[in-house]
Amino acid sequence: EDGGEMSFAPYIDDLVFDGDMSLKSIYDSIKSKGKWEKWQQIALDVRQMTVPARILLAAAFASVLVAPMNALPFFVHTWGGTEAGKTVGLMLAVSVWGNPQKGKYWHTFDGTDVGNEKTAGFLNSLPLCIDELQIQNDKKSFDKMIYKLAEGVGRVRGSRSGGLQRLETWSCDILTT
């Protein structure tokens, strides 16, 4: 709370990153930039062009409602041929929360299970966005990933120094193409 007003991390001016440095690029990408009116006009235009963009944009806003509604994380997967607007829709969805440039906030399916868990845990209630399912080795791997991420909790893992690693949890939606 800031002077009687509620603040929403990560949009607090004096917030300092003190987490895992491998997640700092995602942290740095989550910020407000540009003019609201221009973003709003672009979002309206893109929504008119493609159904996937409309769906992904709505899901991006819905992600922060998962925890307050006491719901489980859920997937929104869009597919279609080239030029269907899937990646553009994903970039629009990401732009709600941060930098829509590839590799900043969102990534492709060639990540590991641990990487996806750590990223989902870090984002917590912001959407986890993953592009290009065709990179995935097989359908079985995708099915397994759906089950794991939809649980909202990572696997228990031992640490090299003994004991356990921090257990990741999240309450967000997962947007995939």
N, CA and C of each residue as an Amber inpcrd file, in Angstrom:
protein
   531
   0.8500000  -1.1660000   0.0000000   0.0000000   0.0000000   0.0000000
   0.8940000   1.2260000   0.0000000   0.5100000   2.2380000  -0.7880000
   1.3390000   3.4200000  -0.9530000   0.4660000   4.6570000  -0.7500000
   0.5620000   5.2760000   0.4040000  -0.2140000   6.4880000   0.6670000
  -1.7110000   6.2580000   0.6090000  -2.1740000   5.0990000   1.0670000
  -3.6040000   4.8110000   1.0370000  -4.0560000   4.1660000  -0.2600000
  -3.1920000   4.1380000  -1.2690000  -3.5410000   3.5180000  -2.5480000
  -2.8770000   2.1550000  -2.6450000  -3.5580000   1.2350000  -3.2880000
  -2.9750000  -0.0930000  -3.4810000  -2.0080000  -0.0310000  -4.6670000
  -0.8800000  -0.6980000  -4.5450000   0.0990000  -0.7770000  -5.6260000
   0.1670000  -2.2110000  -6.1140000   0.4930000  -2.3690000  -7.3680000
   0.5530000  -3.6860000  -7.9830000   1.9730000  -3.9430000  -8.4470000
   2.6460000  -4.8990000  -7.8150000   3.9860000  -5.2760000  -8.2520000
   3.8400000  -5.9810000  -9.5940000   4.6450000  -5.7250000 -10.5550000
   5.9390000  -5.0640000 -10.5200000   5.9110000  -3.5860000 -10.8890000
   4.7520000  -2.9480000 -10.8660000   4.6490000  -1.5520000 -11.2940000
   4.8020000  -0.5710000 -10.1440000   5.6310000  -0.8880000  -9.1910000
   5.9350000  -0.0220000  -8.0690000   7.2870000   0.6150000  -8.3620000
   7.3690000   1.9290000  -8.2520000   8.5740000   2.6490000  -8.6500000
   9.8440000   2.1910000  -7.9410000   9.7920000   1.9380000  -6.6470000
  11.0140000   1.6140000  -5.9150000  11.1890000   0.1200000  -5.6620000
  10.5490000  -0.7210000  -6.4590000  10.6840000  -2.1660000  -6.3390000
  12.0880000  -2.5770000  -6.8000000  12.7490000  -3.4400000  -6.0390000
  14.1070000  -3.8760000  -6.3510000  14.0910000  -5.3820000  -6.5980000
  14.7190000  -5.8130000  -7.6820000  14.8120000  -7.2320000  -8.0100000
  15.9050000  -7.8730000  -7.1600000  15.5560000  -8.9420000  -6.4310000
  16.5630000  -9.6490000  -5.6410000  16.4220000 -11.1600000  -5.8080000
  15.9480000 -11.5720000  -6.9920000  15.7060000 -12.9840000  -7.2480000
  16.7880000 -13.6360000  -8.0730000  16.4490000 -14.7700000  -8.6320000
  17.3410000 -15.5570000  -9.4810000  17.6970000 -14.7410000 -10.7320000
  18.9740000 -14.5290000 -10.9610000  19.4260000 -13.6880000 -12.0780000
  18.9850000 -14.2300000 -13.4380000  18.6820000 -15.5260000 -13.5390000
  18.2200000 -16.0740000 -14.8140000  16.8250000 -15.5500000 -15.1600000
  16.1170000 -14.9810000 -14.1900000  14.7780000 -14.4420000 -14.4130000
  14.7780000 -12.9200000 -14.5300000  15.9310000 -12.2960000 -14.4020000
  16.0110000 -10.8310000 -14.4260000  15.5480000 -10.2460000 -15.7530000
  15.8120000 -10.9190000 -16.8670000  15.3720000 -10.3730000 -18.1590000
  13.8460000 -10.3200000 -18.2410000  13.1760000 -11.3030000 -17.6330000
  11.7120000 -11.2680000 -17.5940000  11.2710000 -10.1130000 -16.6980000
  11.8870000  -9.9960000 -15.5290000  11.5720000  -8.9020000 -14.6020000
  11.7320000  -7.5470000 -15.2990000  12.8580000  -7.3790000 -16.0080000
  13.1280000  -6.1160000 -16.6930000  12.1180000  -5.8290000 -17.8070000
  11.5170000  -6.8730000 -18.3620000  10.5780000  -6.6700000 -19.4680000
   9.1810000  -6.2770000 -18.9850000   8.9110000  -6.4610000 -17.7000000
   7.5820000  -6.1760000 -17.1580000   7.5520000  -4.7380000 -16.6660000
   7.0890000  -3.8650000 -17.5430000   7.0000000  -2.4530000 -17.1820000
   6.0810000  -1.7440000 -18.1510000   5.6660000  -0.6060000 -17.7320000
   4.8070000   0.2400000 -18.5490000   5.6900000   1.1120000 -19.4320000
   5.3330000   1.1860000 -20.7070000   6.1160000   2.0080000 -21.6220000
   5.2130000   2.4500000 -22.7620000   5.3880000   3.6530000 -23.2070000
   4.6040000   4.1500000 -24.3310000   3.3350000   4.8570000 -23.8860000
   2.5160000   5.1890000 -24.8560000   1.2810000   5.9310000 -24.6170000
   0.0920000   4.9820000 -24.5720000  -0.7160000   5.0940000 -23.5320000
  -1.8890000   4.2630000 -23.3370000  -2.8290000   4.3410000 -24.5420000
  -3.1020000   5.5430000 -25.0250000  -4.0460000   5.7260000 -26.1260000
  -3.5750000   5.0150000 -27.3910000  -2.2780000   5.0770000 -27.6660000
  -1.7290000   4.4020000 -28.8580000  -1.8450000   2.8800000 -28.7100000
  -1.4890000   2.3480000 -27.5220000  -1.6150000   0.9090000 -27.2900000
  -3.0670000   0.4850000 -27.4510000  -3.9750000   1.2520000 -26.8670000
  -5.3940000   0.9210000 -26.9250000  -5.8800000   0.8670000 -28.3810000
  -5.4730000   1.8160000 -29.2100000  -5.8940000   1.8220000 -30.6070000
  -5.3180000   0.6230000 -31.3660000  -4.0570000   0.3170000 -31.1270000
  -3.4410000  -0.8510000 -31.7800000  -4.1560000  -2.1250000 -31.3400000
  -4.4230000  -2.2470000 -30.0360000  -5.1170000  -3.4350000 -29.5180000
  -6.4940000  -3.5800000 -30.1560000  -7.2170000  -2.4910000 -30.2750000
  -8.5420000  -2.5410000 -30.9160000  -8.4300000  -2.9580000 -32.3800000
  -7.4360000  -2.4180000 -33.0830000  -7.2380000  -2.7630000 -34.4960000
  -6.8860000  -4.2410000 -34.6650000  -5.9500000  -4.7440000 -33.8510000
  -5.5220000  -6.1420000 -33.9580000  -6.6810000  -7.0770000 -33.5920000
  -7.4700000  -6.7140000 -32.6020000  -8.6340000  -7.5310000 -32.2140000
  -9.5990000  -7.7030000 -33.3800000  -9.7180000  -6.6750000 -34.2100000
 -10.6230000  -6.7530000 -35.3600000 -10.0740000  -7.6390000 -36.4720000
  -8.7580000  -7.7900000 -36.5250000  -8.1180000  -8.5500000 -37.6050000
  -8.1480000 -10.0520000 -37.3890000  -8.0540000 -10.5050000 -36.1380000
  -7.8370000 -11.9210000 -35.9000000  -8.5220000 -12.4090000 -34.6200000
  -9.1880000 -13.5410000 -34.7240000  -9.8610000 -14.1560000 -33.5730000
  -8.8480000 -14.6020000 -32.5170000  -7.7220000 -15.2500000 -32.8990000
  -6.7450000 -15.6300000 -31.8730000  -6.2840000 -14.4320000 -31.0330000
  -6.0940000 -13.2830000 -31.6640000  -5.6620000 -12.0970000 -30.9110000
  -6.7240000 -11.6800000 -29.9010000  -7.9640000 -11.7490000 -30.2910000
  -9.0640000 -11.3910000 -29.3880000  -9.0870000 -12.3270000 -28.1680000
  -8.9430000 -13.6110000 -28.4300000  -8.9620000 -14.6090000 -27.3550000
  -7.7560000 -14.4440000 -26.4350000  -6.5690000 -14.3050000 -27.0150000
  -5.3480000 -14.1900000 -26.2180000  -5.3220000 -12.9000000 -25.3990000
  -5.8340000 -11.8110000 -25.9420000  -5.8800000 -10.5540000 -25.2040000
  -6.7970000 -10.6840000 -23.9880000  -7.9560000 -11.2710000 -24.1740000
  -8.8810000 -11.4830000 -23.0540000  -8.2350000 -12.3730000 -21.9900000
  -7.5420000 -13.4130000 -22.4290000  -6.8890000 -14.3250000 -21.4840000
  -5.7700000 -13.6230000 -20.7220000  -5.0530000 -12.7080000 -21.3790000
  -3.9780000 -11.9800000 -20.6980000  -4.5320000 -11.1890000 -19.5220000
  -5.6650000 -10.5420000 -19.7250000  -6.2900000  -9.7960000 -18.6340000
  -6.8570000 -10.7330000 -17.5670000  -7.3510000 -11.8920000 -17.9820000
  -7.9820000 -12.8320000 -17.0540000  -6.9890000 -13.5010000 -16.1180000
  -5.7310000 -13.5650000 -16.4790000  -4.7470000 -14.3000000 -15.6970000
  -4.6800000 -13.8490000 -14.2390000  -4.7410000 -12.5550000 -14.0020000
  -4.6300000 -12.0500000 -12.6240000  -5.8860000 -12.3320000 -11.7990000
  -6.9250000 -12.8730000 -12.4310000  -8.1600000 -13.2030000 -11.7160000
  -8.1980000 -14.6640000 -11.2580000  -7.2440000 -15.4740000 -11.6860000
  -7.2380000 -16.8970000 -11.3430000  -7.2120000 -17.0880000  -9.8190000
  -6.2670000 -16.4690000  -9.1290000  -6.1610000 -16.6370000  -7.6700000
  -7.3620000 -16.0480000  -6.9240000  -7.7600000 -14.7930000  -7.2010000
  -8.9080000 -14.2510000  -6.4600000 -10.2040000 -15.0480000  -6.6640000
 -10.3080000 -15.7340000  -7.7900000 -11.5000000 -16.5440000  -8.0530000
 -11.3420000 -17.9660000  -7.5230000 -10.1960000 -18.2350000  -6.8830000
  -9.9150000 -19.5540000  -6.3390000 -10.0200000 -20.6390000  -7.4180000
  -9.5140000 -20.3120000  -8.5970000  -9.5440000 -21.2330000  -9.7370000
  -8.1570000 -21.8490000  -9.9390000  -8.1170000 -22.9110000 -10.7000000
  -6.8430000 -23.5270000 -11.0700000  -6.2840000 -22.8380000 -12.3120000
  -4.9570000 -22.8820000 -12.4860000  -4.3870000 -22.3730000 -13.7310000
  -5.0280000 -23.0830000 -14.9210000  -5.1400000 -22.3830000 -16.0410000
  -5.7400000 -22.9780000 -17.2300000  -4.9620000 -22.5880000 -18.4790000
  -5.1440000 -23.3740000 -19.5210000  -4.4790000 -23.1480000 -20.7990000
  -5.4240000 -22.4980000 -21.7880000  -4.8600000 -21.6180000 -22.6060000
  -5.5450000 -21.1090000 -23.7900000  -4.5760000 -21.3780000 -24.9350000
  -4.9360000 -22.3200000 -25.7910000  -4.0700000 -22.7050000 -26.9040000
  -4.7250000 -22.2900000 -28.2160000  -4.0110000 -21.5400000 -29.0290000
  -4.5290000 -21.1610000 -30.3440000  -3.7000000 -21.8570000 -31.4120000
  -4.3420000 -22.1960000 -32.5070000  -3.6520000 -22.8540000 -33.6060000
  -4.2710000 -22.4020000 -34.9180000  -3.6000000 -22.7120000 -35.9780000
  -4.0640000 -22.3540000 -37.3120000  -2.8730000 -22.2680000 -38.2380000
  -3.1560000 -22.0370000 -39.4840000  -2.1010000 -21.9660000 -40.4820000
  -1.2590000 -20.7130000 -40.3310000  -0.2330000 -20.6330000 -41.1620000
   0.6000000 -19.4380000 -41.2030000  -0.2930000 -18.2480000 -41.5270000
   0.0380000 -17.1180000 -40.9410000  -0.7230000 -15.8780000 -41.1460000
  -2.0740000 -15.8700000 -40.4380000  -2.3080000 -16.8050000 -39.5060000
  -3.5680000 -16.8110000 -38.7590000  -3.5590000 -15.7670000 -37.6460000
  -2.3860000 -15.2340000 -37.3190000  -2.2880000 -14.1960000 -36.3050000
  -2.0040000 -14.7050000 -34.9030000  -1.5200000 -15.9420000 -34.8000000
  -1.2730000 -16.5230000 -33.4800000  -0.1570000 -15.7980000 -32.7380000
   0.9880000 -15.6320000 -33.3830000   2.1210000 -14.9930000 -32.7220000
   1.8320000 -13.5140000 -32.4700000   1.1960000 -12.8510000 -33.4050000
   0.8200000 -11.4500000 -33.1990000  -0.1380000 -11.3460000 -32.0150000
  -1.0790000 -12.2820000 -31.9190000  -1.9990000 -12.3040000 -30.7900000
  -1.2770000 -12.5180000 -29.4790000  -0.2900000 -13.4050000 -29.4820000
   0.4970000 -13.6510000 -28.2750000   1.2870000 -12.4000000 -27.8850000
   1.8620000 -11.7410000 -28.8740000   2.6060000 -10.5140000 -28.5990000
   1.6880000  -9.4250000 -28.0440000   0.4790000  -9.3310000 -28.5610000
  -0.4920000  -8.3700000 -28.0340000  -0.8280000  -8.7070000 -26.5870000
  -1.0420000  -9.9910000 -26.3040000  -1.3440000 -10.4240000 -24.9380000
  -0.1970000 -10.0690000 -23.9940000   1.0310000 -10.3150000 -24.4140000
   2.2010000  -9.9990000 -23.5990000   2.2900000  -8.4940000 -23.3610000
   1.9220000  -7.7000000 -24.3620000   2.0430000  -6.2420000 -24.2400000
   1.1530000  -5.6630000 -23.1480000   0.1700000  -6.4280000 -22.6800000
  -0.6490000  -5.9850000 -21.5540000   0.2320000  -5.8070000 -20.3170000
   1.2230000  -6.6760000 -20.1620000   2.0360000  -6.6970000 -18.9510000
   3.4710000  -6.2360000 -19.1520000   3.9730000  -6.3050000 -20.3780000
   5.3710000  -5.9410000 -20.5550000   5.8040000  -5.9260000 -22.0060000
   7.0940000  -6.1080000 -22.2060000   7.7220000  -6.0260000 -23.5160000
   7.3310000  -7.2290000 -24.3750000   6.6550000  -6.9680000 -25.5090000
   6.2140000  -8.0790000 -26.3540000   7.2860000  -8.6430000 -27.2870000
   8.5090000  -8.1380000 -27.1880000   9.5840000  -8.6310000 -28.0470000
   9.9370000 -10.0700000 -27.6650000  10.0960000 -10.9180000 -28.6710000
  10.4370000 -12.3300000 -28.4520000  11.7000000 -12.4530000 -27.5920000
  11.6440000 -13.3610000 -26.6170000  12.8000000 -13.6060000 -25.7680000
  12.8830000 -12.7020000 -24.5490000  12.0020000 -11.7310000 -24.4390000
  12.0050000 -10.8540000 -23.2600000  11.0730000 -11.4330000 -22.1940000
   9.7780000 -11.4180000 -22.4470000   8.7900000 -11.9540000 -21.5030000
   8.3780000 -13.3610000 -21.9120000   8.1900000 -13.5900000 -23.1830000
   7.7020000 -14.8910000 -23.6560000   8.8040000 -15.6670000 -24.3590000
   8.5910000 -16.9740000 -24.4610000   9.5910000 -17.8380000 -25.0770000
   8.9010000 -18.9210000 -25.9110000   9.7070000 -19.7980000 -26.5050000
   9.1580000 -20.8620000 -27.3390000   9.1370000 -22.1750000 -26.5650000
   8.5720000 -23.1990000 -27.1830000   8.3850000 -24.5020000 -26.5500000
   9.6650000 -25.3010000 -26.3420000  10.8160000 -24.7980000 -26.7240000
  12.0230000 -25.6040000 -26.5650000  12.6330000 -25.4910000 -25.1630000
  11.8970000 -24.9140000 -24.2160000  12.3590000 -24.8310000 -22.8330000
  12.1960000 -26.1630000 -22.1190000  12.7640000 -26.2590000 -20.9230000
  12.6610000 -27.4800000 -20.1280000  11.4820000 -27.3910000 -19.1650000
  11.1100000 -28.5360000 -18.6010000  10.0510000 -28.5550000 -17.5870000
  10.4180000 -27.6670000 -16.4020000  11.6570000 -27.7810000 -15.9460000
  12.1100000 -26.9790000 -14.8060000  12.0560000 -25.4930000 -15.1600000
  12.4940000 -25.1580000 -16.3660000  12.4510000 -23.7650000 -16.8080000
  11.0360000 -23.2170000 -16.8390000  10.0950000 -24.0210000 -17.3350000
   8.6930000 -23.5900000 -17.3610000   8.1440000 -23.4090000 -15.9570000
   8.4780000 -24.3230000 -15.0420000   8.0300000 -24.2120000 -13.6550000
   8.5950000 -22.9540000 -12.9970000   9.8900000 -22.7290000 -13.1630000
  10.5340000 -21.5590000 -12.5510000   9.9310000 -20.2630000 -13.1040000
   9.6960000 -20.2410000 -14.4190000   9.1130000 -19.0470000 -15.0320000
   7.6900000 -18.8230000 -14.5490000   6.8800000 -19.8730000 -14.5160000
   5.5000000 -19.7510000 -14.0290000   5.4900000 -19.2980000 -12.5730000
   6.3760000 -19.8640000 -11.7550000   6.4600000 -19.4620000 -10.3530000
   6.8530000 -18.0120000 -10.1980000   7.7660000 -17.5630000 -11.0380000
   8.2030000 -16.1640000 -10.9830000   7.0790000 -15.2250000 -11.4160000
   6.3910000 -15.5710000 -12.5060000   5.3050000 -14.7180000 -13.0010000
   4.1190000 -14.7230000 -12.0460000   3.9200000 -15.8180000 -11.3280000
   2.9090000 -15.9890000 -10.3040000   1.4910000 -15.8200000 -10.8410000
   1.0150000 -14.6130000 -11.0250000  -0.3480000 -14.4110000 -11.5230000
  -0.3770000 -13.8040000 -12.9170000   0.7730000 -13.4040000 -13.4370000
   0.8270000 -12.9130000 -14.8150000   0.8660000 -14.1140000 -15.7530000
   0.3510000 -13.9830000 -16.9660000   0.2860000 -15.1540000 -17.8490000
   1.6520000 -15.6760000 -18.2850000   1.7610000 -17.0000000 -18.3370000
   2.9380000 -17.6630000 -18.9020000   2.6430000 -17.8240000 -20.3860000
   3.5080000 -17.2730000 -21.2340000   3.2500000 -17.2570000 -22.6770000
   4.3280000 -18.0370000 -23.4210000   3.8890000 -19.0380000 -24.2030000
   4.8140000 -19.9230000 -24.9170000   4.3470000 -20.0550000 -26.3610000
   5.2590000 -19.8350000 -27.3010000   4.9420000 -19.8320000 -28.7340000
   5.5330000 -21.0540000 -29.4350000   4.9170000 -21.4260000 -30.5200000
   5.4520000 -22.4310000 -31.4500000   5.4640000 -23.8680000 -30.9240000
   4.2870000 -24.4390000 -30.7540000   4.1490000 -25.8290000 -30.3190000
   4.9020000 -26.7910000 -31.2320000   4.9980000 -26.4860000 -32.5320000
   5.6300000 -27.4400000 -33.4410000   7.0820000 -27.7150000 -33.0920000
   7.6950000 -26.8890000 -32.2420000   9.0640000 -27.1520000 -31.7780000
   9.0690000 -28.3330000 -30.8120000   7.9500000 -28.5580000 -30.1200000
   7.8300000 -29.6420000 -29.1340000   8.1160000 -30.9860000 -29.8120000
   8.8180000 -31.8560000 -29.1190000   9.2130000 -33.1490000 -29.6790000
   8.0230000 -33.9940000 -30.1210000   7.0220000 -34.1130000 -29.2690000
   5.8710000 -34.9380000 -29.6110000   4.6580000 -34.4990000 -28.7950000
   3.4850000 -34.9970000 -29.2020000   2.2390000 -34.6330000 -28.5420000
   2.2300000 -35.0870000 -27.0830000   2.8760000 -36.2030000 -26.8080000
   2.9260000 -36.7230000 -25.4480000   3.6170000 -35.7260000 -24.5100000
   4.6930000 -35.0970000 -24.9980000   5.4040000 -34.0980000 -24.2020000
   4.5140000 -32.9060000 -23.8900000   3.7260000 -32.4770000 -24.8790000
   2.8110000 -31.3570000 -24.6800000   1.7320000 -31.7180000 -23.6660000
   1.1660000 -32.9200000 -23.7980000   0.1460000 -33.3720000 -22.8490000
   0.6970000 -33.3810000 -21.4260000   1.9330000 -33.8670000 -21.2590000
   2.5780000 -33.9300000 -19.9580000   2.7780000 -32.5210000 -19.3940000
   3.1850000 -31.5900000 -20.2560000   3.3890000 -30.2160000 -19.8280000
   2.0680000 -29.5880000 -19.3760000   0.9810000 -29.8750000 -20.0850000
  -0.3290000 -29.3420000 -19.7040000  -0.6820000 -29.7900000 -18.2910000
  -0.5620000 -31.0750000 -18.0210000  -0.8850000 -31.5940000 -16.6890000
  -0.0240000 -30.9430000 -15.6070000   1.2750000 -30.8140000 -15.8650000
   2.1780000 -30.2480000 -14.8710000   1.8630000 -28.7800000 -14.5880000
   1.7290000 -27.9860000 -15.6390000   1.5160000 -26.5500000 -15.4340000
   0.1180000 -26.2250000 -14.9190000  -0.8720000 -27.0270000 -15.2950000
  -2.2450000 -26.7690000 -14.8480000  -2.4340000 -27.0570000 -13.3560000
  -1.5050000 -27.7540000 -12.7350000  -1.5800000 -28.0240000 -11.3010000
  -1.2780000 -26.7830000 -10.4700000  -0.4550000 -25.8870000 -11.0000000
  -0.1130000 -24.6720000 -10.2650000   0.9660000 -24.8530000  -9.2160000
   1.6330000 -26.0030000  -9.2430000   2.7110000 -26.2690000  -8.2940000
   3.7710000 -27.1370000  -8.9840000   5.0370000 -26.8220000  -8.7100000
   6.1300000 -27.5720000  -9.3150000   6.4290000 -28.8610000  -8.5690000
   7.4290000 -29.5680000  -9.0460000   7.8740000 -30.8120000  -8.4130000
   8.7860000 -30.5130000  -7.2360000   8.7550000 -31.3910000  -6.2530000
   9.6960000 -31.3040000  -5.1390000  11.0410000 -31.8090000  -5.6540000
  12.0950000 -31.0210000  -5.4310000  13.4290000 -31.3840000  -5.8990000
  14.4340000 -31.1680000  -4.7790000  15.4010000 -32.0640000  -4.7190000
  16.4890000 -31.9040000  -3.7640000  17.4610000 -30.8430000  -4.2440000
  18.2130000 -30.2860000  -3.3040000  19.2370000 -29.3120000  -3.6660000
  20.6110000 -29.9420000  -3.5160000  21.5910000 -29.4000000  -4.1870000
  22.9540000 -29.9480000  -4.1250000  23.5380000 -29.8750000  -2.7260000
  23.1390000 -28.8600000  -1.9830000  23.6870000 -28.6850000  -0.6390000
  22.9120000 -29.4720000   0.4240000  21.9630000 -30.2840000  -0.0270000
  21.1100000 -31.0180000   0.9010000  19.8010000 -30.2620000   1.0850000
  18.8150000 -30.9210000   1.5590000  17.5200000 -30.2680000   1.7280000
  16.7630000 -30.2020000   0.4130000  15.8400000 -29.2780000   0.3460000
  14.9810000 -29.1520000  -0.8320000  15.1020000 -27.7790000  -1.4660000
  14.8920000 -27.7330000  -2.7830000  14.7930000 -26.4560000  -3.4720000
  13.4390000 -25.8260000  -3.1320000  13.3500000 -24.5220000  -3.3230000
  12.0890000 -23.8170000  -3.0980000  11.0330000 -24.3780000  -4.0340000
   9.8600000 -24.6810000  -3.5030000   8.7590000 -25.2220000  -4.3010000
   8.0490000 -24.0740000  -5.0030000   8.0000000 -24.1300000  -6.3230000
   7.3520000 -23.0810000  -7.1160000   5.8420000 -23.2810000  -7.1430000
   5.1000000 -22.1970000  -7.0050000   3.6490000 -22.2210000  -7.1630000
   3.2380000 -21.0450000  -8.0340000   2.1040000 -21.1710000  -8.6890000
   1.5880000 -20.1020000  -9.5440000   0.0840000 -20.2100000  -9.6580000
  -0.5450000 -19.0760000  -9.9670000  -1.9970000 -18.9970000 -10.1910000
  -2.2120000 -18.0880000 -11.3850000  -1.9780000 -18.6320000 -12.5540000
  -2.0820000 -17.8360000 -13.7710000  -2.6610000 -18.6890000 -14.8970000
  -2.8480000 -18.0800000 -16.0320000  -3.1810000 -18.8820000 -17.1880000
  -1.9300000 -19.0390000 -18.0500000  -1.9560000 -20.0410000 -18.9040000
  -0.8330000 -20.3500000 -19.7650000  -1.3220000 -20.1870000 -21.1880000
  -0.7090000 -19.2430000 -21.9100000  -1.1140000 -18.9390000 -23.2750000
  -0.1230000 -19.5850000 -24.2290000  -0.6070000 -20.4340000 -25.1230000
   0.2770000 -21.1320000 -26.0590000  -0.2620000 -21.0240000 -27.4810000
   0.6400000 -21.1710000 -28.4360000   0.2430000 -21.1970000 -29.8460000
   0.7990000 -22.4330000 -30.5030000
